[in-house]
Amino acid sequence: MTIKKAFFILPAIICLASCSDSETTPDETGTENGTIVSDYDWNEIADEAQNVLETDFWYSAENFYWIDNIHDVSTFYHYWQTAHAMETLMDAYERTGDEFYADRVRTVLARIKQSTGGKYINQYYDDMSWMGMACLRAYDLFGEEEYMNAATILWGDVQGGWLGSDSGMLWNKINADKDIRNACTHWTAACFAAQMYKRTNDSKDLKLALDIYRWANENLFDSATGGTYSSLDSKTFTTYNQGVLIGSSLELYDITRRQAYLDFATGCGNFCIKNDKFAKEGIWRNEGAGGDPAGSLNQNNGVFKGILAHYMTKLIRSEYINDALRQSYIRFMEMQGITLYEATGDRLLFPGDWRRAAEPGERIYLGCQLSGVILMECNAVYMREYPELLQHTHIIRQ
């Protein structure tokens, strides 16, 4: 595999990308600080990953994503993973400014609207929170009222899942699941509520964010690790639940400035990079999707790691942590990106196990691909905003 190399002029941070097997002359406007040289051009890698998402997973006849790269099943509509596809497209838009990504987000949301009879809602409260937060981000980026309208509708429906401080929040509208209390529902709704409050300044939204967060903290948080259990009935740990614990904690710290929220965010971040439950040998484990017999039918799990990567990067970009902690997070995420990129080969199809390449003809689920694309986009953020904190760089003095 050709290793992509990128150059950065400090402090202006100007990127001049090239391949490692050709000469690249640093910009002569460089400063006395020198030039930071990265062994990996994460911008180009992210572009390649986005291209595979487009060519192998986009179903143009339906304006939606296939659930996998084989296309031999009728399933192409997957509501909650589509929310994360929208987030991934917005990552690319923020990085490139390419209107293609903005148009694709519009197309996807229009398809969601059509498939839900114009209501945007579905039966799962966590799904609607993910979709609502994607719409809020789209509204912030593009300023189009349809996104805020969708988020408002979704938020109104999500509130119906809250049963109060004694009972917590429903996961599913189906009566058979009325006793299930999942982490993903609570932390995600708290995060969505906090984001709504920031835009509406409605005190009821903030109260609900605090109440839902408090219930999850009292019933699902594991003080011994700093992480969150998956549900009341399961003492397992999954990556995406840790991600939204970080996200909701960060949102509430940003609003309230209560130190406990920031401590929860960083404590969980530390858990996710140091604990063998997740990061054996420094790489987040495969959670059972994409070519692995034990989880080959579980199409949801593939996107879990991408969600954690998304919220780890929000924590990294926050102004509330110091550079030493930021660097420890960045270098962990950088090594994951390098491991996946080097393992994958020349075509960036991402299985659930980030230590290996996809086999020829292997079924790769959309969620697995999204997680890999998100990871590459995250590393592009670090290269753009914190090149001095990356490990696989060196400085060429002028």
N, C-alpha and C positions, 0 to 999 in steps of 0.2 A: 504494500500500500504506500502511495506517495504521502509523505507527511506535509501538511500545509504549514507554512510559516508566515507569521505576521509581524510587522514592525510598528512600533508606537513611539512617537516623539513626545517627550515630556517637557513641560506640563500640558501641552496642547492636546496630546493624545490623538495624533493623526495616524490612521492605519493605512499602510501600504502593503497589500497582500501579494505573495508570490509562492511558488513551489520551492521546496528545499533544494531541488536539483538545478536551480538557476540562480544567477547573481541578482541581488536586489540592492540598489543603492539607497541608503536612507535619505530622506528629504533633507536638502541642504539648509533648510530653515530650522534644523534641530537646535536645541539649546545646550547649555553647558552641562545639563543633567545627563545627556546622552540619549541613546535609543534603546527602548525595551524591545527585545526580540522574543517572540513566542514561537515555540515549535509547532503550534497548531493554530491554523487560521479558523477559529470557531465561526466566523461569519460565513465562510465558504462551506464549512461542514454543515452548518444549520441550513443553508440554502439547499444543499444536496439532500438533507433529510426531509425538508419540506417538499422537495420535488418528488421524492418517493411516495410521500403521503398523497400527493396529488395524482401521480400516475398509477399507483397500485391500489388506491383505496377510494378515490372519488368516483361516484356513480352519476355520470352526467345526465342520464335519462331521468333520474329521480331527484336530482339536485341534493344528493345526500351522500353519506359515506357508507361503503360496504362494511360489514362487521369483520371481514378478513380480506386477505389478498387473493383468495382462491375464487371467490364469487360463485361457488357452486351450491349455495343455499339461498333461500328466499329472503333471509333476514338482512336488511340493510338499515332499518330504522332502529336507532339505539339512542334514546332521548338523552340520558345523562352523560354518555360519552361524547355526544355531540356538543354539549356545553364545554367540555374540555378541548374538543377540536376548535371551537370558537376561541378559547383562550390561547391556544397554540397559534392560530392565525393572527391574533392580535399581537402576540410576541413578535411574529415576523413583520407585521406592519410597523410596530414601534422601532424595530431594528432597521428596516429598509425604507419605510415611507411608500412602499409600492401599493398603489391603489388596487391591485389584484386581490390582495388580502382583505382589504376593506369591502370590496364587492362580494367576496366569498362569504364573509360574515353575514352580510345582508341577505344573500341567497339562502344560507343555512337557516337563519332565523325565520325568513319567509316560509321555508319548508316546514319548520316546527309549527308555525302558526297555522298553516294549511292542515297539517296532520292532526292537530288538536282541535279542529273546528273553530279556529280563531281565538281560542282561550289560552293557549300556551301551557296549560297545566297538565299534570298527570297524577297518578295515584300515590307516588312516593314523595314524601316531604323533603328528603335530602336531595333527590333529583331536582326538585323545583328550586331549592336553594342554590345548587350549583348553576342552574340555568339563569336564575335571577342575578347572581353575582357576575356572570359573563355579560349579561345585558347591561348592568351598571357600568362595567368597564367599557363596553362598546359605546355607551352614551357619553362617557367622559372623553373617549377618543374621537368620536365622530360627531357628537352633538345632535344626533337625530332623535326626535321625540319618540319614535316607535320603540326604541330600546328602553327608554324610561317608562313608557306605557306598559311594555311587557314585564319589566321588573316590578312595577307597582301591582299589576294583576297577580303575579306570582307571589309577591310578599303578602298580599291579602289572603291568598289561599294557604300559604305556609303557616300563617298565624292560627289557622283553624286546627292545626295539629298539636298545639300547646294545651295541655290539660291542667296546668297549674303547678305550683311549687311542690305539691305533694306527689304528683303523678308523673311529671316529666312530659315528654313529647312523643307522640306517635311516630312510627316509621312509615306506616302504610295505611291507606284509607280502608283497606279490606278488613272486615270485622275479625277474621280469623287471626290476624296479626296484631290485635289490639293490645296485647301484653308485651310486645317486643319493645325494648328501649335500647336503641343503638347509639353508639358514639357518633357515627357519621351524621345522624339526624340532628343531634343537639349542638355539637360544635359548629356544624355548618350553618344551622339556623341562627346561632348566636353571631356568627361572622356576618351573615347576610343582614341581620337586624342592625348591627353596628354600622354597616356600610349604608343602609337605608337612612339611618339617623344622620349620618354625615351629610346627606344630600337633602333631607327633608327638615332637619332640626326638630322633629316631632319627638317630644319627650317620651311618648308611649313606646316608640321604637327602641329607644335606649333602655327603658325599663325592661322591656322584653328581652333585649340582648343580655342584660345583666342577670335576669332571672333564669334564663335558659343556661347561661354559662355557669351560674352558681349550682344549678341542679347537676349538670354534668361534672363539675368539679367535685361535688360532694359524693357522687355515686359512681363515677367512672374513672376518675383520676387516680393513678397509682403513685403515691408519694415516694415509694421506695426507688422508683426508676425515673420519675419525672415525665412518664408517658401516660397514655390513656388506654384502658381496656376497650375492646371492640364493642361490648354490650354488657348489660347486667348479667346475662347468662353465660358469657364467655370471657375468660381471663386472658385471652389471646391479645396480641399486639399486631396491628397491621399498619403499613406505612402511611396510607392516606389519612387515617384517623389522627396520627401524630401531626400530619401536615395542617389539618384544619384546627387542631388544638393550638398550634403555633399561630395560625392566621387569626383566629378569634381573639387570642390573648393579645396579639400585636394591635389589632383594631381597638380593643378596649383600653389598652395602655395609651394609645394615641389620643383617645377621647378623654380619659379620666386622669392620666398620669399617675395612677396608682402603681407603685413599684411591684406589687405582687404579680400583676399581669405580665410585666416584662420578665420577671423571674420565671414565670411559668413558660413563657415563650423560649427563653434561652435554655432553661432546664430541659425542656423537651428537645430542643435542637441538639444539645449535648448528648442526650440519650440516643438520638438517631444516628449520631456519627461514631459513638463509642461502644455501644452495647451490642454484644454478639447476637441478640435477638434480631437485629436488623443488619448490622454492618460487619459480618464476619470477614476478616481480612480486608476490611475497608470498602467493601462493595455491598450495597443493599441486596438482600436475598431475593431470589425468585419466589413470588407468592402464588405460583401455580396457574400460569396461563401461557398458551402459545407453544405447542410442540411438546409439552410435558404431560405424560399420561395421567398423572394424578389430578391435573387441573385443566385438561384440554377442553373440557366442556364449560369451564367457568370463564366466560368472556369478560367479566367485569374486572377481575383481579389485575389484568395487565396494565390498567391505567393508574393503579394505586401509587406506584413509585413516582410517576410523573406529577401527581398531585403534591406529594411531599417535596419534590424538587422545586415546584412552583412556590410553595410557601417558605421553604428554606431560603429561596432567593429573595422573597419579600423581606425576610428577617435580615439577610445580608445587606440589602439596600437601605434598610432603615437607618435613621440617624441616631438611634438610641443605643447601639452597641459600639464597643471600641474596636480599633483596628486589629488588635491581637485576636479577639474572638472572631471577628469578621474573616481574618486570614485563615483561621483553623477551619471554618466552615467552607470557605472558597476552595482551599486545597483538597479537602475531602471531596467536594463536588467535582473539582477539576480531575481528580484521579478516577472518579467514576466515569466521567466523560471520555477520558483517554482510554480506559479499559474497554468500554463499549465500542468506541470508534475503532480501536486497533483489532478487536475481536471480530468485528462485523465483516471486514473485507471491503471490496470495492463497491459493493451495493449496500446502501444503508437501510436494510431491513432488520428490524430489531425484535429478537425473541424475548421471552420473559426473563431469561438468564442473561445478564449483561456480560458474562464471561465468554460467550461463544457466538459464533456466526449462525445465521439461519441455514438450515440444510436445504439443498436443492429441492424445490417443490414444497417446502414446509409451509403449513398453514400458520400465518402470523396474524394475530388478532389486532383489530384497530387499536384497542387499548394499549397493547404492547408497543405498537408503532408510535402512538401518541406520547407515551412515556419517554421513549428514546428521543423523539423530536424535541420535547420539552427540555430534556437534559441538555441537548446541544444548544438550544436557544438560551438556556441559563448560562452556559459557559461563554456564549457570545456576549452576554451582559457583563460577565466578570472581565472579559478581555477588553471590553469597551470602557468600563467604569473603574476597574480596579486592577489594571495590568501589573502594577507594582506588588500586588499581593499574590499573584499566581506563582506557582512553583516552577513550572516548566518554561522559564524565560531566563534571559540573561541580558545584561546591559552592555552595549557597545559605546564606549566613550568616544566623544568627538575629538 
